[in-house]
């Protein structure tokens, strides 16, 4: 099996080959931290986390950088509205970002650089562009000479002569050409600023990622990712800035995830139909949210609705119940595999894992990878119908699941491994109350456990529990 990635730059799937064997550099554009992140922000957060997890499972060391834009026009307005500073706004919503990140079961990136911590690198980058005549200063602002870069438009496959007709471009008489974009903005009275050779000001949006990607990951990235909305103009401008400076490709593989729609409508501020991740987490488990995000191929549009989320939770419950049954049986299982039984179990699990990896290697086809997990559920439930299953077979089945779930993380792997001492004591007490026909106490304990999200189930193998 060889990993294939759809490269936005070439519009085709290509065999992935890292620049340095065993090491992968990946840069994904992060949020502008002026508010809580919404469901559209969450899609690349979850998907590229899966990309990272899969590459690491395959033996690569992934240097994964996700930046924070912690100064821009929106943040300045937010600080004015709240009577705080830009720095305080950034700190507040970076903390909220990490809370949502943890709530979605996403490990931290290797590094989360902030724009304000990289001003020297950004200013040096702009200075080099001016020295090479790809940028110019006018009135304290610095602009990039877009037409001077012959390949502008290659990533989004747009022609520069059509941009002023097909794309809304800010009109500024100080620009040599309407397509030129800003690298440095002169500070307005009362605004936050940094000193520079062109006067007090702050960086434009596009230059930030070029400078930070180069500083932390080098001239050429293995993978550059982000949402489809960033392909133009943000990533297109990054390419122009970086490649004229280094003479090298900014990234060997460009990956962009599709949009999210809300009840079959475009998510937009004008419609007021945005869904914040912090609110979504109050309604649904992190596993259901991850399942929803991964149930459609990352390059395709994804539609959010309550019905779809309920289906996601049902799917998670089906997988989690099978996992819980395996763990429950394994606690009490004895003996070793003899004869053909163990060989057959191993063969079926190998088939499941082969299918899972084939789909993941095919441009991270997570919906079909989830289908492989349901194939695992079918095989597992069939095995558990047997009165006695050797411990080794159960462990083989569980190991296969953990290999898949270690990438997708759509089931809480820790939930059924060990009972909390208090929960265990309550379950034992409830069993005793039932034996003594103390139904009131048994019901009371059941309600206590239910309030903690613990569901009790009587099975042929005895009492077991699962988290709601």
C-alpha positions, 0 to 999 in steps of 0.5 A: 500500500502506498499513500496517495494524496490529492494535490490541489496544485496539480488537481490529481492524486499523487504518491506521497513522498516526504522530503526526508524519510520518516519526517513530515512537515505540515502547516495548517492555517489556524484561526483569527482569534477574535471569537469562538470557533465555529463548526467550519473551523472544526472541520480542518481541525479534526481532519488534519489531526487524522492526517497527522495521526495516520502518518504517525501510525505509519512511522513518520515523525510529524512536525505539525504547525497551526498558527494563530492570527492574533492581530488584525482589523477584526481583533482591533474592532473587538478590543474597541467593542469590549474595552480591552486590548488586542492582546487580551482578546487574543488570550481569551479566545486562544484559551477558548480554542484550546478548550474546544480542541480538548473537547473534540479529542484533538491533541495539541499541534507541535507548535502554535505560533502567534503572529505577534511573536514573529514580527521580526521574521515578518518584517525581514521577509517583507524587506527581502521582497522589497530588495528583490523588487517584488514589493514597494512602499507607498504612504507607509503601506507595503504592497506586493507586485502581483503581476511580477510573479508569473505563476500567480493563479496556479494554485487556484487555477485563475487567470490574473487578468480575470481577477478584477472582474471575477473577484472583489478586489479592494480599490486603493489608489496607492497600488500600482495595480488593482491586484497588488495586495498588502504586506504591511499596513500603516497604523491608524491613530490609536491602533496597535502597532510595531515599528518597521523600516516603513513606519509604525504598522502591522502585517497584512494577513497573507505575509504572516503564514509565509514568514512563520511557515519558513521560520518553523518548517523551512523553505518547502513544506511537505503538506500545506493544508486548510479550508477550501475558502483559503485556496484563494486569495490567502494560499495563492498569495502565500505561494507568490510571496514565498516562492519568489524569495526562496526559488523553491515550491512552498509546499509539495502537497496542497490539501483543502477540505470542503465547506460545511452547510447548515441544513442545506444552506450556506453557513454565513453571518448574514443568514445567522446560521453559524454553529459554534463548537462550544455550543455543539459540544453541549449537545453532542459527544466529541465522538459523534462530532468527529464521526460526523466530520469524518463521515464525508470525504474531506474534499466534499461539502458536508451538511450539518443538521440535527438528523445527521448528528443523531445518525452519527451518535447512533453509529458511534453507539453501535461501534462502542457497544461492540467494543464494550462487549469485547472488553467485558468478555475479555475481563473474564476470558480464559484459555488460549486459541487452539485449532482453526478458531484463532487462525480464522479470527486473525484472518478476518481481522487482517481483512478488516485492517487491510480494507481500512488502510487501503481506504486511508491510503486512498487520499484519506478516505475516512467514510470508507474507513469507517465502513471498515470499522462497521465490518469489524463490528459485524465480525465481532458480534458474530464472534461474541455469539459463541458461548466461549471465546478464548482470550487471545481471540478477543485480544486480536479483535480488540487490537484490530479495533484500537489500530483503526480507532487510534487514527479516527478516535471516534470511540472513547477508548478509555471509557470501558477499560476500568470502572471508577472506584465510586461507580464500581462500588455503586454498581455492586451496591445496586446488585446487592439491593436487587438481590435483597429486593430493595427496589427503591435503593436499586432505582436510586442508584440507577438514577445516580449512575444515569446522571453521570452518563452511565448506562447499565445493561444486563447481558447474557454474560452479566451486568456491563456498563457504557457511557451515554 
